[in-house]
């Protein structure tokens, strides 16, 4: 189980940092569904990882990150 927790955390890191890297290099727009979903999944994976490590401040930040991504997806859906 420990290995699974670490793999999920690393996948979350790659999703968030990778999306950010692509965004600042002009390869992925911040409003694109792929960018938002990458941040959403990355936040969920980080939330799970930080919960398992009892890193509660980081967990709260990641929960907020997830809610921001959900709000962005809902906003995109309306337009």
C-alpha positions in Angstrom: 0.0 0.0 0.0 2.9 2.4 0.7 4.2 2.1 -2.8 0.7 2.8 -4.2 0.4 5.9 -2.1 3.8 7.2 -3.3 3.0 6.4 -7.0 -0.3 8.3 -6.7 1.6 11.3 -5.2 4.2 11.3 -8.0 1.5 11.0 -10.7 -0.2 14.0 -9.1 3.1 15.9 -9.1 3.7 15.1 -12.8 0.2 16.1 -13.7 0.3 19.5 -12.0 3.8 20.5 -12.8 3.6 19.1 -16.3 0.5 21.1 -17.1 2.1 24.2 -15.6 5.2 23.7 -17.7 3.2 23.2 -20.9 1.2 26.3 -20.0 4.1 28.6 -19.5 5.7 27.4 -22.7 2.6 28.1 -24.7 1.7 24.5 -25.4 -1.4 24.3 -23.3 -3.8 27.1 -22.5 -4.9 27.6 -18.9 -8.5 27.5 -19.9 -8.3 24.2 -21.9 -10.1 21.2 -20.5 -6.8 19.2 -20.5 -5.1 21.7 -18.3 -8.0 21.9 -15.9 -8.4 18.1 -15.7 -4.7 17.6 -15.2 -4.9 20.0 -12.2 -8.1 18.4 -10.9 -6.6 14.8 -11.0 -3.3 16.0 -9.7 -5.0 17.7 -6.8 -7.1 14.6 -6.0 -4.0 12.4 -6.1 -2.0 14.9 -3.9 -4.9 15.0 -1.5 -4.9 11.2 -1.2 -1.1 11.2 -0.7 -1.0 14.0 1.8 -3.9 12.4 3.8 -2.1 9.1 4.0 1.0 11.0 5.2 -1.1 13.0 7.6 0.2 16.2 6.0 -3.0 18.1 6.8 -1.9 21.7 5.7 -0.9 20.3 2.3 -4.1 18.3 2.1 -6.2 21.4 2.6 -4.3 23.2 -0.1 -4.9 20.4 -2.5 -8.6 20.2 -1.6 -8.9 23.9 -2.5 -6.9 23.2 -5.7 -9.5 20.5 -6.6 -12.4 22.8 -5.9 -10.9 25.5 -8.1 -10.5 23.0 -11.0 -14.1 21.8 -10.6 -15.3 25.4 -10.6 -13.3 26.0 -13.8 -14.8 22.9 -15.5 -18.3 24.0 -14.5 -17.7 27.5 -15.9 -16.4 26.0 -19.2 -19.5 23.7 -19.4 -21.8 26.8 -19.2 -20.1 28.5 -22.1 
